Each structure stands twice: as structure tokens, then as C-alpha cells.
């Protein structure tokens, strides 16, 4: 059995999103393929929900107001407990470098908090960042960077 929702999402990325071909047309067929790959039905369902909620967030008109915000982001106690310090530092570094905007930052935090795990380490967080960016129209031209971000298991500075 695979371990968690992030594993399901990464399997989808590795096997379908990169190549953009061979993806089953319906969710049921895809769910069967994921079960055959060893994923739990509950984890598959949560991954589908996670992707669906991500799509909704990307299209939310309320989020547009964040783009013009000059406020400083303070992480909540729950965010600080769940996202390890390297995750938060990495996120802030991406924003400072101009690789993500305020809206992407908030979507990334929301999607990370939606993962049902007590804590998220940096490699898993990088995958979440990559998946959010990959599903954002404004970042799709940076596919090579996103793929490197998702596949990079080395902690440290962004190059």
C-alpha cells in the first residue's frame, strides 16, 4: 500500500501530467488504475478531492483581492505546527524571488493544510508547490522549472 495523498498526487504527476497522453477520460477508470497501483480507495478519493478543491481555488474571484495586498503574512499556529520551518522558509524564498505571487502563496498554504498529515516535510511541500504551480495557468510556461521543483529531493537553496 502507498502511504498518503501526496503519493497519489505524485503518481498522477509522474504517470499522466508530464506526458499529457494516456490519461483515462473518466474518474472511475483512473481510480481503478490507482487501486491496481496499490493505492487505498480513501487516499484516492482524498487526492481527487484535493485536485478538485485546487481547481476551485484557482478560479475563485475572492482570491483576486489578495493580488493587490501589501500586508505581511503571519503564519497561524496550526500552519506553523504542520509546515516545518524549512517549508515556510522555502515558500517565502519563492515569493521574494518573484517565482510565485501572493495568490499562489495562499493557495499553496491552503492546499498543504488540506493534506491530512500532522506535519509536512520539505520534499513533500515542494511537491505541493509544484502541483499548485502546474495547475495555475500563469505558471504553465515554466513547466521545466515546476518538474525540477517536484522531482528535486535535495533540501536547500533554490538554484
Secondary structure, 3 states (H helix, E strand, C coil): CCCCHHHHHHHHHHHHHCCCCCCCCCHHHHHHHHHHCCCCHHHHHHHHHHHHHHHHHHCCCHHHHHHHCCCCCCCCHHHHHHECHHHHHHHHHHHHCCCCCHHHHHHHHHHHHHCCCCCECHHHHHHHHHHHHHCCHHHHHHHHHHHHHHHCCCCCCCC
